[in-house]
Amino acid sequence: MEQKDLSQLTSEELLQEAKKIKSGNILDAAIIGFLIGVAVYSTVRNGFGFLTFLPLVYLPIATKNKLRNKEVEKLVKEKGLK
């Protein structure tokens, strides 16, 4: 599925994206927490290995999500939708 440019979204679509932000932040935090837990467990159990650095794989995805969320919040504020 191709994502639209945020500036081309209608007001309704932009409000829907803004509502998804909170659950997306919680999901990102849960995934990062889980990955850190796996990394710590793996390091304690087996020493340094691939799983030790597993959380670093998800960081670019979480960063991209965070930047998109900030852009959505900025557009909502500019349009005065909230």
C-alpha positions in Angstrom: 0.0 0.0 0.0 1.4 3.3 -1.0 1.3 6.1 1.6 0.2 9.6 0.5 2.2 12.7 1.2 0.9 14.1 4.5 0.2 17.6 3.0 -2.2 15.9 0.5 -4.4 14.3 3.2 -7.8 15.6 3.8 -8.7 17.0 7.2 -10.5 13.8 8.1 -7.6 11.6 7.1 -5.2 13.9 9.0 -7.3 13.6 12.1 -7.4 9.8 11.8 -3.6 9.8 11.5 -3.4 12.0 14.6 -5.5 9.4 16.5 -3.1 6.6 15.5 -0.1 8.4 17.0 -0.7 7.4 20.7 -1.1 3.7 19.9 1.8 3.8 17.5 4.1 5.3 20.2 3.0 2.6 22.7 3.6 -0.1 20.1 7.1 1.3 19.4 7.9 1.4 23.1 6.7 -2.1 23.6 8.7 -3.5 20.7 11.9 -1.7 21.8 11.4 -2.9 25.4 10.9 -6.4 24.2 14.0 -6.3 22.0 16.1 -4.8 24.8 14.8 -7.6 27.1 15.8 -10.2 24.6 19.2 -8.6 24.1 19.9 -8.5 27.9 18.8 -12.1 28.3 20.9 -13.3 25.4 23.9 -11.4 26.6 23.6 -12.8 30.2 22.9 -16.3 28.9 25.3 -16.6 26.0 27.6 -13.6 26.0 27.7 -11.1 23.2 26.2 -12.2 19.9 23.7 -11.2 17.2 20.8 -10.9 19.6 22.7 -8.4 21.7 22.5 -5.9 19.0 19.0 -6.7 17.8 17.4 -3.5 19.2 19.6 -1.5 16.9 17.8 -3.0 13.9 14.5 -1.5 15.0 15.8 2.0 15.9 15.7 3.4 12.3 12.0 2.3 12.0 11.1 3.9 15.3 12.9 7.1 14.3 11.0 7.2 11.0 7.7 6.7 12.9 8.6 9.5 15.4 9.4 12.0 12.6 6.2 11.2 10.8 4.2 11.7 14.0 5.8 15.1 14.6 4.9 16.1 11.0 1.3 15.0 11.5 1.0 16.9 14.7 2.5 20.0 13.0 0.0 19.8 10.2 -2.9 19.3 12.6 -1.8 22.3 14.5 -1.4 24.4 11.4 -4.8 23.6 10.1 -6.3 24.1 13.6 -8.1 20.7 13.6 -7.8 19.8 17.2 
